[in-house]
Each structure stands twice: as structure tokens, then as C-alpha cells.
């Protein structure tokens, strides 16, 4: 039997990493920075909420205080004020730190 030779090639040296001027965050770190701040949460379906983020877990279940709940129907927009709410992370589609649906530019 004939012997097989393995040839290993060296990879070129990796380029140095560049430092960007804008910080980048992992999603959970960004949500963590929003604790204590107002946040706009868009839910699956026809609901949006604005409130102060008090906490969240690994599943992005959230506790909001001083909440305005916006429900959109064919009859129009309905606003409900709530003291505290616990949101199921599975139903959250988008979060906007510092956002407010009433401040949308037309």
C-alpha cells in the first residue's frame, strides 16, 4: 500500500479587529439598559403598550408600570391606563426604547 501524505497549509494571519465609535449591544443587554425607562412594546395582534420597564427574564417576559395600553380596532383606537402589567415574551413583536405611539410622525 502506498502512503498518504497530509499537507497542511498555514492560514494567513487574521486582520486586526477594528473598534467602532458606536457601541454594539446584545439584545438582552440592550433590554437590560432600558430598566427604569419608558419603553414602547408592540404585541402580536392589535395591542401596543407604553410603560416603565421594571424587569424581564430570559424569555423576555416583562413587568411594566404606569402603562398605557393601546388597542386598535375597526372602530378606532382605545386607550386603557393600567398600574402594572406582566407581558408574556412570546407575544412581543417589537420593543422601542423611549418610544411612544402617540409621537408617530405622519
PyMOL commands that set and color helices and strands:
alter all, ss='L'
color gray80, all
select helices_A, chain A and resi 27-33+89-91+101-103
alter helices_A, ss='H'
color red, helices_A
select strands_A, chain A and resi 38-43+47-56+62-73+76-87+92-97
alter strands_A, ss='S'
color yellow, strands_A
deselect
rebuild
show_as cartoon
